[in-house]
């Protein structure tokens, strides 16, 4: 069972994603923003991160860079209410980009695709 780390400053979003993804059979842990995120990743060792872009004091694209610098192969799905960030060059470091919606079908599909791609990569490295 894959472990997913949800990083979002909005509690209702963390709760919604957590409930829906748990029902899909994932183990879900959450974090409320950028502070202490790398420590949380180190502690939880998630298989994938769902990362919000616009979070109070933190820019998810900057956090994405930090994650990539330390955990190069960890799949990250950027999730935001704004599609304008697609134009930001920093967003290409993400595995997938999803526009927030109450219908989580797209998010679930992207998570499954990212996890599958990650498994293929790690098997090829063995």
Steps between C-alpha positions, in 0.01 A plus 500: 500500500642835395537783750395845383593827669245778448650848544236775509434793732121453478373251755185410305710414193732280707197328649324451163811360331580285801152347510478439125851359463463278808187354338716421195723293726788743549661575833468877538691746717458877490705811561371857521765692309865554429638524851656171604406335170838342426509359853149358449612335175803353676283372785209359295686384186198550269480338156344815353426861598192702405620859533293819499668797332348798681538458876508804728868576553623227267519460126449136404727543197789597728420203723496279190856613423609410854332160474664434162841602633481250784264227372552499126288192422208573733187555286328834556154598375445876511145586587369854478189704436692709247603376157722804446783322684530257209688780326758518778818323395539362854183294459668268246684332788168347609388163367144625447296816535135486610246780533315473834148371474250327726501218245828327577496269198778689322712514817452127566593416141815713514600344835457150357703593190780659704523203737504257209776695324695516826477121548620435146796735556602340829469149352722601207764626744522164677 
